[in-house]
């Protein structure tokens, strides 16, 4: 059995800390193997409809439980009298850098000033050790370099090599392999410079939205290390971001595995044993990838998945497309799978999400992209940034419209949730600002569970 990194161990999920019920947790390891006791708890639920929520990146199990408790709280008052809800929290091995605060959970983290680096705090170092077990020596060296911020190109080269090793990217194969992001193959100094600039821009945009005005934008040009003669120490903030992106690269692949090999088959088993159960899948960030990839395991003609709601989904906005606009001979990774759902696939998105607006495209670009690391290219957009793309007939709704008129009964739907998903500091912006009754009402509308 594979590691369960990120501080998540197997457990039965009895509902401790959850204010709604019945509640259970489905716990998976990094290869998608489920804890059978947790599956049994779901199978015994007395419910007509089961909400299945998969978290994105989290620092520990308690954070996931708090998220589920907060998000599920409004549902009992929203559903109709014929609906008996069951609640399931999917727990899978991921991690979160502690400088990415979750709104309403904790005080805003103090991100180091753009360009001035930022050592790994103890909580993040511990989480990285759990996420990459057995790699303590490499992580300690990375932490040492981030703390010292040496003015040395050789130090950056060493840092980049260690990050590639953690990400599982072979340096020789990476140059030729088309599926390896450029951030792991291009010159490490140029990558760190680009990431430092992206951090500065994200921070300035966040400050501007908070009312700091033009002064915040002007600060981008003043970041040391971004100009000739500016030195190298100012690029260690970008180096830390490179490490963060290596963790996200690993989580992105893991989320697909957990969804396709873990959650999908488990839901199929549960549906076979309880054919009257209706499942409503919800995913945040990489958890949206988990629930979406679980659709690959839905048998043809099955009707048990009644809705899918994606909250700030961290995967391609072209995932469900039959044909990619830039390559008509290929489709998205999940092409056509929205047709496996007996109801809609609703993608909630927000322009205030810096993680998806700025950093997801950086991490997703492929080696050899002539546009460069900071060039705009719609090929690399995230579904949580601008919704579903290249799927014919997909309506684009404001949140107010979706709440007033409901969402369509089938097909892909994009809902602009930026009116509520709007709080959060750099580097992630509003990426984790999802605990709102309005979003719960979207789930209820998608699942046709309302009063």
N, C-alpha and C positions, 0 to 999 in steps of 0.2 A: 504494500500500500504506500502511496506517495506521501510526501510531506503535506502538512496541513497549515503551512506558514501563516504569518500575520497574526499569530496568537489564537487561532481558532482550533480548538480540539473537538473531538467527537462528543456528542451529548444528546440527550433525549429531547431537550427543549420543552420543558414542562410549562412554560408560560410565565416564569418568574420575571417580574418587572414589566409585564404587559397588562394594560388595563382593560383589554377586550378579550373575549374568549368565545369558543374554544380556540386556543393558540398552540401551535407546535412549530418546531424548527426542523427543516430538512438540511442535514449537514453533509457536506461533500469534501473530499480531499482534492488535491491538485490534479488528479487524473480523472476526476468525476465519479469516484467510488462513493456510494452513499452509506451512511450509518443506518443500518437496517432498523435499529430501534426507533430512530427518528421517523423513518418511513412508516413504521407501524403506528406511531402516534397520529399521523395524518390519516391513515386508513381507518382509524376508529372514530374520526370526527363525525358528530351528528350535525350535518349541514346540508343545505341545498346548493350553496355557492361557496367556493373557496377562493379567497384572495391569496395569491402566491407572489410574494415580493422578494426580489433579489437585490441586495445592496451593491453599491459600487466599491470604491476603495474606502476602507475603514482601518483604524489602527488596532482594534481588538474586538472581541465578541460583544463586549458590553456596549460599544458604540453602535453596532448593528442592532442590538436589542432596543436601545434607546430610540434609534431611528424608526424601527417598526412600531414601537409604542406610540410615538408622536404621530406618525403618518396614519396609523389605523384608527386613532381615537375618534374622528368624526363619523365613521361609517355607520355605527348602530342607529344614529339619528337620521341617516340619509336614505336607507333602503326601505322598500315597501314591506307590508305586513306578511307577504308570502315568502319572503326571503330570509333564510336562516344562514347567517354567515359563519364560515370558518376562516381562521387566519393562519397563514403559514409564512414564516420567515426563512428564506434560503440563506444558509451560512456557508460561505466558500472562502478559500484562502486568498485574501488580498491584503493590501496595506495602504496606509495614508501617511504622508509626511505631516508632521505635527504643525508646520507653519501654514496649513490649509484649514482654517477654522470652519466649523459647521455652524451656520447661523442659529442662534438660540441655544446651542449646546454649550458653548464656551466663549470666553473673551477672545476677541480677534487676536490672532498670532502676530508677532512682530517680525515681519519679513525684513531681512537685512536690506539696507538701501541698495537700489539697483547698481550693479557694478562693484560693490564692495564685498562680494562673497557672502559667507555665512556658514559657520561650522555646523556640522550635524549635531543637533541637540540629542541628549541621552535617549529620549523617547523614540526619536526617528532611528537612531542607531540600533536600538533594541528591536524595533519593528523590522528593520532591514535584515537583521540577523535571523529572525524567525522566517522572513520571506525567502531568504537565501541561506538555508541551514548549511553549516559546514564551510562557509566562506568568510569566517571571522577575520582571517589575516588580511584578505583583500579589502574587506570593509574598513578595518582599522587603518590601513594605509590610505584609503580614500578619505577617511575622516581626518587623518593627519594632514594631508595635502590641503584640504578645505580650510583647516584651522590655520595653517601656516601661510597660505596664499603666496607661494614663492614666485619671484619674477624670473621664471625659467620656462622656456619652451619645452625643455626635456621633461619637466614636471607635468606639463599638460599632456605630452605624448604618453607618459606613464599612466596618467589618470585615464586617458581615453582607452588605452589598452585594457586596463582593469575593468572599466565599464563594459567594454565589448565582451570581455570574458564572462561577466555576470549575466549579461543579456543573452549569452549563448550564441554570439555572432562570431564566427571564425573570420579573421581578418582577410585571409586569402579568398575564401568563398564569398565574403561580403562584397568584394569589388565586382565580382561577376554575377552574383545572385540578384535577380531583379526584384525580389521581395524584401530586401533589406533596406530599411529607411536610411536616407542619406546622412542623418545625424550620426550614424555609426560607421560611416565609410569615408566621409569627406575629411579634409584637413581639420584636426581637432581645434586648432586655434580659431579658424574661421567659424567652425560650429559654435564654439563658446562665445565668440564675438556676436554671432547672430542671435544666440539664445539670451545673451546679456541685453541686447537691444530689445528683444521681444519682451523680456521682463520689465524693462524700463517703460516700454510702450503700454504694457498691460497695467502697470502701476499708475501711469499718468492718466490713462483712460478711466481707471477706477476712481482716482481722485477728482477728475473732471466731472464725472457723473455725480460724485458726492458734493460738488459745488466748489471745488478748489480753483476752478477756472483755468485760464490760459497758462498760469505760472507752472502748473503741473506738466503740461505738454512741453514747455520750454526746457524742463529738467532733463528730458531725454537726450538732448544734445550735449549735456554736460557730464555724461557718464565717463569716467576715466577708462582708458583702454579701447575706446571705440574710435579714436582718431590716431593718426600717425604720431608717435612720440608719447602716447598716453600711458605707456607701460602695460604690463601684463596682469598686475595684481587685480585690476578692476574686472578681469574676465572670470574670476573664480565664482561669481554668482551664476554665470552661464554654465560653468562646470558642474555646479550643484544641480542645475536644471537638467543637464545631460544625465546625471545619475537618476534624477526623478523620472526622466523619460525612459531610461532603461527598465525601471520598475514597471512603468505603464505598458511598455512593449511586452514585458513578460505577462503582466496581468491581462492584457488584451487577448493574447493567445490562450491563456489559461481559461478565461471566461468562455471562449468558444468551446473548449474541451468540456468544461463543467456543464454547459448547456446541452451540447449534442450527446455526450456519452453518459451524463449524469441525470440532470433534471428531466430531459426529454423522455428517456426510457422509464424513469420513476413515475412520471405522470401517466404514461401509457399503462403501466402496471396498475396504478391506482384506479384509473378509469375502467380497466378491464374488470377489476373487483367491485367497483362501485359505479356502474354505468349511468346512474342518475345524477352523479355529481357534475357540477358545472365549474370549470376552472377559469379564473380571471388572472392573467399574468401581468405583473408590474415589475419594471426594472429601472434602476437608477444608474446612470453612468455606464460602467462596464457590466453592471447587473442587467442593463437593457440588452446587452449583447448575450448574456447568459440566457435570458428568457426567449430571445429571438432565435438563437441557435437551437433551443430545445424544440422548436417547431419542425426541425429535420426528422425528429423521431415520431411525429404524429402520423399514424397510418392514413392512407388514402380513404376518404369517406368518413373519417372519424369526426365527431361533432362536440367533443368534450372541452376543447379550448374555445370559450365563448367571447373572450376579448383579450387584447394585449394593449397595455399602456406603457409607453416608453418615456421616462422622465430624464431629460438631458442625456440622451443616449450617446455613448462614446463609441460610435462606429459610423461607417460611411453613410452619407445621405442617399447614395445610390444602391444600398445593399439589396433592396427589394426589386430593383429594376430588371426587366427582361433583357434589355440592351443598354450598355453604357454609352452615353452621348459621345465620348471621346474614343470609343472602340466598339463599333456596332457588332462585332463578332463575339463579344463577351457580354455576360450579364453580371449582376451583382452577386455577392457571396450568398445572399438569401433570396435569390430571384424566384419570384412566384410564391414564396412560402406564406405570404399574407393570405393566400387562398386556402391555407390549411385551417384558418381561424373561422369559426362559425360566428362571425361578428367582425368588428373593425380592429385595425391596428392603428392606434392613435399615438403620434409622435409629438410630444410637448417640447417646445424649443424656446430659447431665450437669447437675445442679443447681448445680454449682460453676463453671459457665461464666458469668462476669459479662457478657461481651460480648453473649451471647445472652439472658441473663436480664434485664438492665437496659437495655442500650443498643440492641439490635436493635428491641425494641418502640418505643422513642422514635423511632428513625429511620424506622420503617415506618408510623407513624400518619399518616393523611391530614389535610389541612387541613380545618378545620371540625369536627373530632372534639370533641363536647361534653364528653368525659371529661377533656379537658385533657392536657397533656404527661405528667404523672406519674400519671394515672388508670389503673387496671388494666383491660385489655380484652383478652380472649382472641383477638380477631380478629388481633392483631399478634404472636402468639407465634411463635417459631422452632422448626423441627423438631429442631434440636440442643439445645433446652432441655427439651422435654417429649415429643418423639417425634411420630409420625404421628397426626393427629387427623381425625375425621369420615370415615374409610374403614372401612366395615363389616367386621367379622371380623378386624381387626388385633390380634394378640396383643401384650401388654405383658410383656416378660420381664426378669428381673434378669440381670446379666451371668453370674452363677454358673449360673443355669438354662440360659442359652443355651450355655454352654460344656459343661455336663454332658449336656444332652439334644439339643443342636443346635438350629438354627433351622428353621422350616417351609420346605418346598421351593418355595413360591410365595407371592405376595402381599406386602403390606406387613407389616413387623415392627418393633416398637419395642424397643430394648434399652437398659436403664438402665446406662450405663457409669460412673456416678459413683463406684463403688468404686475405679476406677483413674484416671479422668480427674478429678483433684481438686487438682492443684498449679498455682500461678501467682499472681502479684500483680495488684493493680489496675493498669489499669482492666479488663483482659480476663479476669482469673481464670484458670481452667483451660482456656480456649478452645484453646490450642495444645498441651495435654498429651496427645498422642495416640500417642506412640511406645511402645507396650506390646505384649508378646507376646500378651496376652489379646485385643487387638483384631485382631491378625493371625489368631488362631484363629477369631474371628468371621467374617472374610473367607473362610477356608478352609471353614468349615462352610456358609456361604452358597453357596459355589461347588461344594460336594460334591466337594472335592478331597482330603479327609483320608485318613489311613491306615486 
